[in-house]
């Protein structure tokens, strides 16, 4: 089960990224755990300076933009 982490402070882009990530995982039929990381020190521990960011299983995949559902599906597949 992949751990999908949304790194951001809860801004509209962060919420959109969470929606897209959930839609991608559901479209693939993948069981997943979604975690929203809002603590700035934890976000910086990932080496991320620009939010929103998407991490899968602890590895940062996208920084500073909201990828489409299809782009996220490719990252999860």
MIDREN-6351 format. One line per 4 residues: number of its first residue (from 1); their letters; for each residue x, y, z of C-alpha. Coordinates in pm, 1 decimal. Last residue first. Layout:
NUM = A = X:Y:Z ~ ...
// end
This chain:
77 = XXXX = 189.3:279.4:-1140.6 ~ 192.1:550.2:-871.4 ~ 394.6:809.2:-1062.8 ~ 201.9:743.9:-1386.3
73 = XXXX = -127.8:781.9:-1196.9 ~ -0.3:1116.4:-1065.8 ~ 51.4:1246.0:-1419.8 ~ -295.8:1121.7:-1518.3
69 = XXXX = -458.4:1297.9:-1220.5 ~ -285.2:1618.9:-1323.7 ~ 19.3:1753.7:-1142.6 ~ -19.9:2045.7:-902.3
65 = XXXX = 302.0:2244.8:-889.7 ~ 587.6:2344.7:-662.6 ~ 756.4:2007.9:-617.1 ~ 674.0:1665.5:-763.3
61 = XXXX = 812.4:1318.6:-684.6 ~ 954.4:1346.6:-331.6 ~ 1034.2:999.9:-198.0 ~ 882.6:905.1:140.3
57 = XXXX = 662.6:626.2:4.9 ~ 523.8:865.3:-256.4 ~ 588.6:1235.3:-205.6 ~ 393.7:1521.6:-360.0
53 = XXXX = 483.8:1886.5:-314.2 ~ 276.8:2201.4:-275.7 ~ 488.2:2380.8:-191.4 ~ 837.4:2517.0:-254.1
49 = XXXX = 1135.8:2460.9:-24.4 ~ 1128.0:2081.5:-16.4 ~ 1436.5:1902.5:116.8 ~ 1215.4:1636.1:277.8
45 = XXXX = 1321.9:1774.0:617.7 ~ 1186.7:2109.6:494.4 ~ 834.5:1964.1:490.9 ~ 886.3:1829.2:844.2
41 = XXXX = 1006.0:2171.8:964.5 ~ 710.3:2337.7:790.7 ~ 450.8:2115.3:962.1 ~ 167.3:2062.0:713.6
37 = XXXX = 228.1:1702.2:604.0 ~ -100.3:1561.9:475.2 ~ -99.0:1182.3:472.5 ~ -291.4:965.5:229.9
33 = XXXX = -273.8:587.8:275.5 ~ -329.3:376.7:-31.1 ~ -513.5:75.5:-169.4 ~ -475.1:100.3:-544.9
29 = XXXX = -768.6:64.3:-785.2 ~ -579.3:266.9:-1044.9 ~ -865.2:519.0:-1069.1 ~ -880.4:528.4:-686.9
25 = XXXX = -508.8:612.5:-663.4 ~ -541.2:884.4:-928.4 ~ -853.0:1037.8:-769.4 ~ -682.9:1045.3:-428.6
21 = XXXX = -375.1:1214.5:-573.8 ~ -587.7:1466.7:-764.2 ~ -786.4:1560.2:-453.2 ~ -467.1:1593.1:-243.6
17 = XXXX = -309.5:1812.2:-513.4 ~ -621.8:2028.5:-519.1 ~ -602.1:2071.0:-139.6 ~ -236.8:2174.4:-163.4
13 = XXXX = -319.7:2420.8:-441.7 ~ -596.0:2574.5:-225.7 ~ -350.5:2619.8:65.8 ~ -322.1:2354.7:339.2
9 = XXXX = 35.6:2425.5:449.2 ~ 204.0:2187.8:210.9 ~ 352.7:1843.9:158.7 ~ 94.4:1592.0:39.8
5 = XXXX = 215.5:1243.7:121.0 ~ 99.3:929.1:-55.0 ~ 196.6:612.0:130.9 ~ 168.8:322.0:-109.5
1 = X = 0.0:0.0:0.0
// end
